[in-house]
């Protein structure tokens, strides 16, 4: 049986779906993963068939225009920018995606589905499984990831999820419109595919832990929280000897990295980070990507690294400073190490708020409020608060005891055994 996984975004967005695909392949499925051309090596190294959407997400994220929008942190401006980018690539995607999905028995997709994949599945009569790494299904029990701090309450919490759904849909709708035009399909509802997905009982799997976000009692059995989907390093991977030497020279350092999040002035942010480490009297490990800054520009107490597996790196850190992406947050939690979250956009504030409420992180510092003094205080708390550190270890053990990929594969096995009409968007 052939499953096509359609995903998009940066590495942190794509990696959980690669992990899921790897688990499905090991269970006997033929897996085809469709993503930005940036991730071909990552996908093929996992043993999956790769199909490119024909453009580079990373080049878009590194553009000056995108940096400026991200720096401001205004979600509505970010959505508007996403709309323009999706519209720019919509025609090409609409032309190539049907061919990439030919021969597919089942499609798995999440947010990327709104940009045309759901419509293509409808046209080709491919049954669908929804898969997300943050909650999108309405519930009374908490507010949506876009509004984690607003006091909606049980009555209005479902509305906050409708708002989230519309934000996701409207940011990608232009691509879906183009897709349906090329495929000679009627226009989708202005309000998106959510009603149809719900009416057709299209199942949903969630790749996060119930220990971090509890499963709502008002969700039906069609929605399953499986646990995180981790993509660990290859067995032959070894760290650079120089870095191991740095780790062994003194106490564990603090990791600082903001993933694919970009800054209008990365050098200024780097200077803030270096000052915060000095004020908190901590050694540091900086993920590369600071606009040409090299190791020679940094003090001896800070080591700059390129890509390195979080599953190996994070357990060796005293604390982890990051942007709050779902994948990085999950890796920090599994490591049993406190995080300091500096959210930039999207669901990052949700994760920052959630893990702070669990007592495994200080209160998140929004990107536009980041100063060396505030960051230093948060690092000191994460590095020295015994209660916080113990809670982080406890949650880490719980997450290590989960097998999110196995749980997800088990659910996919059950879903694919159903009559196909159960998961068709049409009908």
C-alpha positions in Angstrom: 0.0 0.0 0.0 1.4 3.4 -1.0 1.1 6.4 1.3 2.0 9.9 0.2 2.9 12.4 3.0 2.5 16.0 1.9 4.2 18.5 4.2 5.7 22.0 4.0 7.5 24.7 6.0 11.0 24.7 7.5 13.0 21.7 8.8 11.3 21.8 12.1 7.9 21.5 10.4 9.0 18.7 8.0 11.1 16.5 10.3 8.3 15.0 12.3 6.6 13.9 9.1 9.8 12.2 7.9 9.9 10.4 11.2 6.3 9.3 10.8 7.0 8.2 7.2 10.1 6.2 8.4 7.9 4.4 10.9 5.3 3.6 8.3 7.9 2.2 5.9 9.3 0.0 8.6 5.7 -1.3 9.1 5.5 -2.3 5.4 4.1 0.7 3.6 5.5 2.3 0.5 6.0 5.9 1.5 6.4 8.9 -0.7 7.2 12.2 1.0 6.4 15.5 -0.9 8.2 18.6 0.5 10.4 21.5 -0.4 13.5 20.7 -2.4 15.6 21.7 0.7 14.9 18.3 2.4 15.7 15.8 -0.3 18.8 14.4 1.6 17.0 14.3 4.9 14.1 12.4 3.3 16.2 9.9 1.3 18.5 9.3 4.3 15.4 8.1 6.1 14.8 5.6 3.3 11.8 7.3 1.9 11.0 8.3 -1.7 11.3 12.1 -2.1 9.3 14.3 -4.4 10.0 18.0 -4.6 7.4 20.7 -4.7 9.8 22.6 -7.0 10.9 25.5 -4.8 13.1 26.2 -1.8 11.3 27.2 1.5 14.7 28.1 3.0 15.5 30.7 0.4 12.1 32.3 1.0 12.7 32.4 4.8 16.1 34.0 4.4 14.8 36.8 2.2 15.0 40.4 3.5 11.2 40.8 3.1 10.5 37.7 5.3 13.1 38.7 7.9 11.4 42.1 8.3 7.9 40.5 8.7 9.2 37.9 11.2 11.0 40.6 13.2 7.8 42.6 13.7 6.1 39.4 15.0 2.6 40.6 13.8 0.7 37.4 13.0 -1.7 39.1 10.6 1.3 40.5 8.6 2.9 37.1 8.6 -0.3 35.5 7.3 -0.5 38.2 4.6 3.1 37.5 3.6 2.4 33.8 3.5 -0.6 34.4 1.2 1.6 36.3 -1.3 4.2 33.5 -1.2 1.6 30.8 -1.7 0.0 32.7 -4.6 3.4 33.1 -6.3 4.0 29.3 -6.3 0.4 28.2 -6.6 0.3 27.6 -10.3 3.3 25.4 -10.4 2.2 23.4 -7.4 -1.2 22.9 -8.9 0.3 21.5 -12.1 2.8 19.1 -10.6 1.0 17.8 -7.5 -1.6 15.6 -9.2 1.3 13.7 -11.0 3.2 13.4 -7.7 0.2 11.8 -6.1 -0.6 9.4 -8.8 -0.7 5.8 -7.6 -1.3 7.0 -4.0 -3.6 4.8 -1.9 -3.8 7.1 1.1 -2.6 10.6 1.7 -1.4 12.0 5.0 -1.1 15.8 5.4 -1.6 18.6 7.9 -1.4 22.3 7.3 0.1 21.7 3.9 -3.2 20.2 2.9 -5.0 23.5 2.9 -2.8 24.8 0.0 -4.3 22.4 -2.5 -3.5 18.9 -1.3 -6.9 18.3 0.1 -8.5 19.4 -3.1 -6.2 17.1 -5.2 -7.1 14.2 -2.9 -10.8 15.1 -3.5 -10.3 15.1 -7.3 -8.3 11.9 -7.4 -10.6 10.1 -4.8 -7.6 9.5 -2.5 -8.6 8.9 1.2 -7.0 11.2 3.6 -5.6 11.1 7.2 -5.0 14.5 8.8 -1.8 14.8 10.8 -0.7 17.8 12.9 1.9 18.7 15.5 -0.3 21.2 17.3 -4.0 21.0 18.3 -6.4 22.3 15.6 -9.6 20.5 16.5 -11.9 22.7 18.6 -12.3 22.0 22.3 -13.9 23.7 25.3 -11.0 22.8 27.5 -8.3 25.3 26.3 -7.8 28.1 23.8 -6.2 27.6 20.4 -2.4 27.8 19.9 -2.8 31.3 18.4 -4.5 32.7 21.5 -2.8 30.9 24.5 -3.0 34.0 26.8 -6.5 35.2 26.1 -9.2 34.3 28.6 -11.8 32.9 26.2 -13.2 30.4 28.7 -15.0 27.1 28.1 -17.8 28.7 26.2 -15.6 30.6 23.7 -12.6 28.3 23.5 -14.1 26.5 20.5 -14.4 29.8 18.7 -10.7 30.4 19.2 -10.0 27.2 17.2 -12.4 28.4 14.4 -10.3 31.5 14.3 -7.1 29.4 14.1 -8.6 27.3 11.3 -9.5 30.4 9.3 -6.1 32.0 9.7 -4.5 28.8 8.4 -7.0 28.5 5.6 -6.9 32.2 4.5 -3.1 32.1 4.4 -3.2 29.3 1.9 -6.5 29.7 0.1 -5.1 31.4 -3.0 -3.1 28.2 -3.7 -6.2 26.1 -3.3 -8.2 28.3 -5.6 -5.5 28.0 -8.3 -5.4 24.2 -7.8 -9.1 23.8 -8.2 -9.2 26.1 -11.2 -6.5 24.0 -13.0 -8.3 20.8 -12.1 -11.6 22.1 -13.3 -13.2 21.8 -9.9 -15.8 24.0 -8.3 -14.5 26.6 -5.9 -14.1 25.5 -2.3 -16.2 27.2 0.4 -14.8 30.6 1.4 -14.6 29.2 4.9 -12.4 26.3 3.9 -12.6 22.5 4.0 -13.2 22.1 7.7 -16.9 21.3 7.6 -16.4 18.7 4.9 -13.5 17.1 6.8 -15.7 16.9 9.9 -18.8 15.6 8.1 -16.8 12.9 6.3 -15.1 11.8 9.5 -11.7 12.3 8.1 -9.5 11.1 11.0 -6.8 13.1 12.7 -3.5 12.1 14.4 -1.6 14.5 16.6 2.2 14.2 17.0 2.6 15.6 20.5 2.4 14.2 24.0 -0.7 13.9 26.2 1.7 14.7 29.1 2.2 18.2 27.6 -1.3 18.9 26.2 -3.9 16.6 27.7 -6.4 14.9 25.4 -9.7 16.9 25.6 -12.7 14.9 26.9 -14.9 16.5 24.2 -12.9 15.0 21.3 -14.3 11.9 19.6 -12.4 8.7 19.0 -11.6 9.9 15.5 -8.9 12.2 17.0 -5.8 10.5 18.5 -2.9 12.1 20.4 -0.1 9.6 19.7 3.0 11.2 21.3 5.9 13.0 19.5 7.3 11.8 16.2 11.1 12.0 16.7 13.6 11.6 13.9 16.8 10.5 15.7 20.4 10.6 14.4 21.7 7.7 12.3 23.5 5.0 14.4 26.9 5.8 12.8 26.7 9.5 13.7 29.6 10.8 16.0 30.1 14.3 17.3 33.2 16.4 16.4 36.1 15.6 18.8 36.7 19.3 19.4 33.2 19.8 20.5 33.3 16.9 22.9 36.5 18.4 24.4 34.7 21.7 24.9 31.8 19.9 26.7 34.3 18.1 29.0 36.3 21.2 30.0 33.8 22.6 32.4 30.1 22.5 33.5 27.4 21.8 31.0 26.7 24.8 28.7 23.5 26.5 27.6 22.3 25.8 24.1 20.9 28.8 22.2 19.4 28.5 18.7 16.3 29.9 17.0 16.0 27.3 14.2 14.7 28.8 10.9 13.5 32.0 12.6 15.3 34.9 11.1 16.1 38.4 12.3 16.3 41.7 10.6 19.5 42.3 12.6 21.0 38.9 13.5 24.3 40.4 14.8 22.4 42.5 17.3 20.5 39.4 18.6 23.8 37.5 18.8 25.3 40.3 20.9 22.3 40.1 23.2 22.8 36.4 23.6 26.5 36.7 24.3 25.9 39.4 26.9 23.1 37.3 28.5 25.5 34.3 28.8 28.1 36.5 30.4 25.6 38.1 32.9 24.4 34.6 33.9 28.0 33.3 34.1 27.2 30.4 31.8 29.1 28.8 28.9 27.1 28.6 25.7 26.6 26.5 22.5 25.3 28.6 19.6 23.6 27.1 16.6 25.0 28.6 13.4 23.1 31.0 11.2 24.1 34.4 12.7 24.7 36.3 9.4 28.4 35.4 8.8 29.5 35.4 12.4 32.3 32.9 13.0 33.8 31.1 16.0 36.7 33.5 16.0 34.2 36.3 16.8 33.1 34.6 20.0 34.7 34.3 23.5 36.3 31.0 24.4 33.3 30.2 26.7 31.0 29.9 23.6 31.2 27.2 21.0 29.4 27.6 17.6 28.0 24.5 16.0 26.3 23.7 12.7 23.6 21.1 12.4 23.8 18.5 15.3 21.1 16.0 16.4 19.0 17.3 19.2 18.6 13.8 20.7 22.4 13.7 21.3 23.0 17.4 22.1 20.2 18.5 24.4 20.7 15.9 27.2 24.2 17.4 27.5 23.0 20.9 28.0 22.2 22.8 31.2 19.3 24.7 29.6 18.0 25.1 26.1 17.1 28.6 24.7 15.0 28.4 21.5 12.1 29.8 19.6 9.4 27.4 20.8 8.9 25.5 17.5 7.0 22.2 18.1 9.9 20.0 17.2 12.6 21.8 19.3 10.2 22.0 22.2 9.6 18.3 22.0 13.3 17.5 21.9 14.0 19.7 24.9 11.2 18.1 26.9 12.4 14.6 26.0 16.0 15.5 27.1 14.6 16.4 30.6 16.3 19.8 30.5 14.6 23.1 31.2 13.9 25.4 28.2 13.8 29.2 27.8 11.5 30.0 25.0 11.7 33.2 22.9 8.6 32.9 20.6 8.6 34.7 17.3 5.3 33.6 15.7 2.5 31.1 15.2 2.1 28.3 17.8 5.5 29.1 19.5 3.9 31.2 22.3 1.4 28.4 22.9 4.3 25.9 23.6 6.1 28.5 25.7 3.0 29.1 27.8 2.3 25.4 28.1 5.7 24.3 29.4 6.0 27.3 31.7 2.6 26.3 33.2 4.1 22.8 33.8 7.0 24.3 35.7 9.7 23.1 33.3 10.5 26.6 31.9 10.6 30.2 33.0 7.9 32.5 31.5 8.5 32.9 27.8 10.2 36.1 26.5 8.5 37.4 23.3 11.0 38.2 20.6 10.2 41.9 20.6 10.8 42.0 24.4 14.2 40.2 24.4 17.0 41.9 26.3 20.2 40.6 27.6 19.1 41.2 31.2 15.7 39.4 30.8 17.4 36.5 29.0 20.1 36.3 31.7 17.5 36.1 34.4 15.6 33.3 32.6 18.8 31.4 32.0 19.8 31.6 35.6 16.4 30.3 36.7 16.5 27.4 34.2 20.0 26.5 35.2 19.7 26.7 39.0 16.0 26.2 40.0 16.1 22.7 41.6 12.3 22.2 41.4 12.2 23.2 37.8 15.0 20.9 36.9 13.4 18.0 38.7 10.1 18.6 37.0 11.9 18.7 33.6 13.5 15.3 34.4 10.2 13.8 35.4 8.5 14.9 32.2 11.4 13.8 30.2 11.1 10.3 31.6 7.4 10.2 30.7 8.0 11.3 27.1 10.9 8.8 26.8 8.4 6.1 27.8 6.0 7.0 24.9 6.3 5.6 21.4 4.5 8.2 19.3 5.5 6.7 16.0 4.3 3.2 16.9 1.0 4.7 18.2 0.6 6.7 15.0 1.4 3.6 12.8 -1.1 1.5 14.8 -3.8 4.1 14.2 -2.9 4.3 10.5 -3.2 0.5 10.3 -6.7 0.7 11.8 -7.7 3.6 9.5 -6.5 2.0 6.3 -8.5 -1.2 7.2 -11.7 0.9 7.0 -13.8 1.3 3.8 -12.2 4.1 1.8 -15.4 6.1 1.9 -14.8 6.7 5.6 -11.9 9.0 4.9 -12.8 10.5 1.5 -13.3 14.2 1.4 -15.9 13.8 -1.3 -19.3 12.2 -0.8 
